[in-house]
Each structure stands twice: as structure tokens, then as C-alpha cells.
Amino acid sequence: MQISLETLRNIVGAAHVITGDDVANRQEDWMTGALCHAGAIVRPADTGQLSAVMRACFELKQPVVTHGGLTGLVHGAETSPDELVISLERMTAIEEIDRVGGTLTVQAGAPLQRVQEAASEAGLQFPLDLGARGSCTIGGNIATNAGGVRVIRYGMMRQQVLGLEAVMADGRVVSSMNRMLKNNAGFDLKQLFIGSEGTLGIVTRAVLRLQPPMPIEQTALVACPSFDALTELLGHMGKTLGGSLGAFEVMWQNHYRLLTETTGRHAPPIPTDHPFYVIIEGVGSDEARLEAQFSEALEQALERELIVDAVIAQSDTQRAGLWAIREDIEGLVKGLAPVLTFDVSLPIVDMQHYTDTLETQLLQRWPNGRLVVFGHLGDGNLHISISVGSHDPDVRRAVEALVYEPLQALGGSVSAEHGIGIEKRAWLSTCRTSAEIELMQTLKQALDPHCLLNRGKVLA
Amino acid sequence: MQISLETLRNIVGAAHVITGDDVANRQEDWMTGALCHAGAIVRPADTGQLSAVMRACFELKQPVVTHGGLTGLVHGAETSPDELVISLERMTAIEEIDRVGGTLTVQAGAPLQRVQEAASEAGLQFPLDLGARGSCTIGGNIATNAGGVRVIRYGMMRQQVLGLEAVMADGRVVSSMNRMLKNNAGFDLKQLFIGSEGTLGIVTRAVLRLQPPMPIEQTALVACPSFDALTELLGHMGKTLGGSLGAFEVMWQNHYRLLTETTGRHAPPIPTDHPFYVIIEGVGSDEARLEAQFSEALEQALERELIVDAVIAQSDTQRAGLWAIREDIEGLVKGLAPVLTFDVSLPIVDMQHYTDTLETQLLQRWPNGRLVVFGHLGDGNLHISISVGSHDPDVRRAVEALVYEPLQALGGSVSAEHGIGIEKRAWLSTCRTSAEIELMQTLKQALDPHCLLNRGKVLA
């Protein structure tokens, strides 16, 4: 490392500079369980300390990696011995909730779930939600522009952020803590930091937009007889429920069957021989009205044969049971180990052909290979899990080629919501033009001229 | 001008380089009626020609101003004799509509209304809507991050843009024509060009997100007895209608009265002696259900005395009649001439005190002054029109001080939706920090090093 521990201790205090085994014993990657290789970990108490750390790093050309909840899926938090980790674990305060304006001001290290709970205690809701809610941080959600299960109704993290504060590579603090829903006074700088994976600045605080309280939910698991029926069902529910469509999460048969029948982890609420399953959620404020509207929409879908079987949750426990199948990532990982996971987007009309072709090609090459698909259909986003008995780099690259190469012709993306990190860096050029990548590099050069911030992530 | 007409004619053809009186006879500002001062106007046929024009301009350091529909309100399209206008008037094609994916691909010069119509013909809707719909262009909507009357339900222009293509200052074409709802593959470059008022690149094409077809509407005009009742009403309608709340447009008494009683332009549907009036719109797909839900919500509001009078439109004509009061900008301008207009945002809780104080201070200085307020309350956005008998620069500056100075302490913005242009440039620093403005300048320098694109707009 270029920077001395002494310098760091002078800024944050000796207790907050972590070294040696205390670094090496920390995991830095949820998926692989890889341990931290950084030279040291520094834990600033606030923006001022973090800014001082970066000023010192800038002077000494010390590269840094920011650590939040470490639940990312593309190795975006990986470190090497010459890098310093800046951990936001002490910056977790929820600073203010404005009930009337519907905003929440928070430090970037706060876990997502704590923000959801604080919003809910204030009679409002913070709608972003994903499986890692207990560990992932608001800063990480911002840095990766997190998605999750409510995008169809509320949008991704980008839509939830009104303002933010970031520390730049040279230590300057850019405070853009806007609380207004509409603010066209100059460039919207926060957009630079959202989704750039810690490569353009370190997000330290944010103003989040809250929504009216979590509405009443109606949840159903339905079975679809064909992909055409599935897309028609999405249109039908969008039209009949309108703003009340809260989720439309599709599981291919291979996903539903793996987590019920095959692994025995969940009792199947409806038989496992249908090609597609969907968890549909209706949300509203008037229970009786929503119930009527929701069951009417499902009855129409049954009549039109868009669905062939359905179960509506009659209690919170039943509701949780339906979601547990969809959200059982642990079961998925264990059931397919060693598993390779992918997160792609492509036009809905091309999805069936794409997944069918992928499965055929996979089985040609690995006759015992398995493919499991689920996703946010309304968002054009599929999560694909593949098992071919190995996750050696060569095998992974060969599978990646099968998954990613067809996306270029379809105008799809190698990353719908997980980001690029290191894992997808080599594939970035298949879904972004060289002019786009040049412009990304122009931005990187302008904001981080010594390439100190999350070096080698996103861009080579 | 640095560039010769000959060079321009060689790129676009002689018929598409406009000079002399044909330039001087064109208006470049809707509000003031100011005529165009540019050295020439060039009208490229497509992105290729526009890129060739910019390459030539870059070489010769020729500054340019992009012209779309010229309906901006902050002098963002003003020119001087040494500047070249690049007009997008020939780039108006709607290139493609994808009904299943819900996207529309369009050239930037297409008027908003044509896009709305094309979406509607395809059985979908493009939800951005504002009074200038017939003239304003998609490129201008993007460059200014336009808002309008449906922000409360659909968001601003930024939320409607999935992808775009821009020509950079040096003529490079950055094509980022993403059609995916979710795409976290690298930096989200389109955000740079949205809302930067033509200062970082020239938007040439875009992929827009379409929504399910325009739902059925219920429209009411209601009267509120107090500001507290008004904010409670907003909360009540948001809670009871949820995703079905389509618009919540407030008129202060001074606005409602001016356009009905005072000018006689509209018959008042309800008496003019209440302090606040709101146009509330409910949207849904099921007529009977929406009607029941909407009138129930209004009845509850009446019972709780949040409203004291109400009329629900019984026909499209009545509906149009209610909106005509709110949208009668011509009546507003004529009724207050010479008028000074402002577009600010501030926390909802501070609005009443802010407007009351502003009126008091105004009348202290100009006893015959008049203040008229309407706005998108749910968005925290007020449009303020002021008449003090003059619009001389000195008077304007004095009024601006009264309007803008209090916003700093409230965390408000001098521009909610109109942008900065030239008009608000001097006030930018009251609502953005110096670190923010420095970062804007860093971006400007990185993307437009010779400052050729819309010189002097937004940033000095």
C-alpha cells in the first residue's frame, strides 16, 4: 500500500484501522466466500473522515475499494493487497424522516431492511426490496442501481434516490442532497454515481423517496399453459389491475420443479407439470375492492385459458409460502451446485426462443447440464442458473459464451440488475458500442484521473 | 461565424442552409417573441449529416445552438451572430413501434403530440404531456427533462427514456439506443444528456417507453377551505386512489379567479371565493369500479371537510372545460401583461408561508402588484406569475430576488421543470453548492472542451 497505517489512524483513530488476520478473516464475496485480500480496512465515522482518507489517498495515489454489505454478485468488491478498503460499516444512521414530504435521509452504510423498517414505522414505505435486504446497504443499492421484486410498480433504485452526497477521488465532497421531486436546476449529478459501481465516487449519504404506506396485497400463484399465454397474461393483468399490479414474477417449470419436487424444500401448491408459473401480486388500499378486482382479473384469465391453475393466498403465512419458493436462492444454489448464475435482459418476445436454444446448446455440450430460469418478466429480465458439473474458469467462459453471445443480436443486456464488476467486464462490449465505452472512459478519466476508485471494475 | 456556408452546403445541400432574412425572420423564443440572431441555420437530414456538421464545427471551433420546438421558457435557445443553429426540423420520423415490448423509436425533432398520437394508434400511450405538446419536440423534452401534468403518476421525461443517441461536440455519435427496461451494463450514459439543455451533446434519436393504453378518467374540480386541508386531501387521495391518482393540480384562488371572473375567459364551475381549487383526476381500466372508488374518495373528503365544494365532469366536454382553466396560459399571460413567470420547487409544508410572504413583500414594494399561483402540488412544484407593471431587467431582477432568495433556506429549487438556460443562470448557485457547480464544469470540460454546445447556457 502507498498509504501508511499511521496516516489512516490519525484520521479515524487506531480502533478503526483493521489489519493482518482481521482483514484476511473477512469475507469479501457472498457468492464465492472469498476472503479479503486488501492491505487494510479503514472505517470512517462520517463523511468528513472519509473525505480526509480520500484526500490522503489521492496525494499518495493509493487505490481504494468501498465495502458495503458485500452481497454483490459480480465480484465488484474484490480487493488486492495493494488496495485499501473503505468500509461504511460505521456510517449507518438514519438521519431524518420527513413524513409530509415523504423523504428519508440516511448514511450510505445503513442496511436496506433498516430503512424499510424506519419508513414503515413512520407510516410510509420504502419500496425497493430484494432477498439480500438484511445485509445489503443503501450505498450498495445506489452504487449498483439495485432492482428486485417491485420494479414493475416502483422502478429500480435510481427512481428512489432524490439526492445524494459523494466523496470524489480527490477527497472533495459533492453534496447534492436534494429533497425535491422535481429539480431541473443544472445537471442531475446524482445520476453519475447511481449504477457506476463505486468507480466515479463514494456515496456517503442519500435522500430517499418514500411512498404511501405498503398497500394491502393479494397474492396468487398461477400456472400458464404456454409462453404466449404468459405474455398475454402479463398484458391482461397490466390492463385490468393498472397501477395495482405489484409483482409479476415468472418461474420456468425447471425452477418451480427444482425447488418443490426435486429438492423437497417446498410443498408444491399446484402440480408441477405446467410449463410456466407466475406469482402475481395485486396491491391497493381498499381490501374488498382489491379482492374483487384481483379475483375477477384471474377469473377472466382462466376463462381465456391464459392460466390453467391458480391458488390465491388466504393468509400472510400462505403468502409467505408462495414467495419462499421464488426467493429460495439458497435452495437454488445447493440444488444446482456448482452453479453458474446469470442476469440478463432481452425483449420479451424473444425469451422463449432464447431459453429453448440455450438449453439445447447446453445439453449438446454437457449432456447432464441443467438450466433453471426465473425472472421479472414485465421488466424483460431473466435470472438463469446453469449447472454443468464444474465452475472452472474455462467452463464458465464457455457457458458465458452460450448465454451472452445471442444477446447482442437481440439488443439485450449482459446485466439487467447485477452490474458488471469484474465478472462481466469482458462481455461489456457485446452490449455497449465502442463509442459508449469510450465515453465511459472519458468520464472515468475526468472524475478519477489516477484510477483510484474500484480499479478495474466495470472498465478494464 | 468560423464555418463557411460552403462547408455546410456541401454536407446538407444548399436548400438546407438558411441565411440572411430567412434567419432573422424566425422567432427563437416563444415567451418574448425574440427573433433569431444566428449567423445561419443548418437543417441536417439525419444523424450522419448532423455528425458531419459537428465534426466541421469542432475543427473550426464554431459554436452551435440546437433548435427544436422553441417552446422553452428560460431563453435556452437564444443565439448570437457568431453562432450556428442546428435545427432538427427535418429529423421528425417515428422509426419504429414495438407493441409487445412497449417502446417507440423516434428522431429527436418529432413533436411530442405526434408521438402521443402514434402511441395511441398502436393501442398504447406515451404519458408525458404538457401544454406545448403541438410544438415542443422529443429532443427538447429530453434536453430539458420536461415535466407536465402527469408527473405524479408517470414521472418526468427522464423516466420515459430508455435509450438515446447523441452527437458529441467533436462529431462522434454515441448511440445508446437501449430498449431494455433494466440495463445495468456499465454507466447509464443517457442520463448525461437528459436535462443538460443541449450543453453536453445533441440528442438525435431516442427510444421511449410506452405505457398501457390511456386509462379511463374521472375528473373533478374541488374547492379546499385551507392549505392544511389541501395537503391532507393530497394524502387522502394518494392513499385511497393509490396508483389510480392521475393528477392533482392546484390553483390558488388568485389563479382561478383571474381566469374565470376577472378576465371572463371561463365560466366558473364552482364559486370563486374559496382559497384553493384542485383538479383531481382518477385513472383506471374499469369504468364502474373507478367511478365508485373516485366518488367514494371525494365523499369521504367532503365528510372530513377537506373539500367544501366539488364538481365531477360528466362528459369529455366538461372534462376539457375544467382543464381549460388550468391550462389557459394565454389567458394568464394576457391577464397579467407584462408578466414575469417562475417555476420553483419547495417542500409542501413550506408553501403557504412562502407564497403568503412573497405576496406581502411584493405588495410592499409594488402596491399594484399581482401574484398568481398554480402548480403540481404533489410534485412540490409551484408556477408563480407576477405582474408589477414592468418587465425591465432591473425590475425582473428585484422580483427574482423576492422569489428565489427564500428557497435556499428551504432546500428548494429555482427550477422545478423549466431548466436554467440563461434566465436562471445567475441564481443557480443559490440552490446548488459550489462543489456541485465545479463538478458540472468538470463534465462540461470533459465532453465539450472548446465550449461549442449551447455556449453560456446553464453554466456561465
Interface residues (C-beta under 8 A of the other chain):
Chain A: D98 V100 G101 T144 N145 G147 V151 R153 G155 M156 R158 Q159 M168 R172 V173 V174 S175 S176 M177 N178 R179 M180 L181 K182 N183 N184 A185 G186 F187 D188 L189 Q191 L192 I194 G195 S196 L200 P212 P213 P215 T231 G235 G238 K239 T240 L241 G242 G243 S244 V283 G284 S285 D286 R289 Q293 S345 L346 P347 I348 V349 H376 G378 D379 G380 N381 G411 G412 S413 V414 S415 A416 E417 H418 G419 I420 K424 L428 C431 R432 T433 A435 E436 I437 E438 L439 M440 T442 L443 Q445 A446 L447 V458 L459
Chain B: D98 V100 G101 T144 N145 G147 V151 R153 G155 M156 R158 Q159 M168 R172 V173 V174 S175 S176 M177 N178 R179 M180 L181 K182 N183 N184 A185 G186 F187 D188 L189 Q191 L192 I194 G195 S196 L200 P212 P213 P215 T231 G235 G238 K239 T240 L241 G242 G243 S244 V283 G284 S285 D286 R289 Q293 S345 L346 P347 I348 V349 H376 G378 D379 G380 N381 G411 G412 S413 V414 S415 A416 E417 H418 G419 I420 K424 L428 C431 R432 T433 A435 E436 I437 E438 L439 M440 T442 L443 Q445 A446 L447 V458 L459
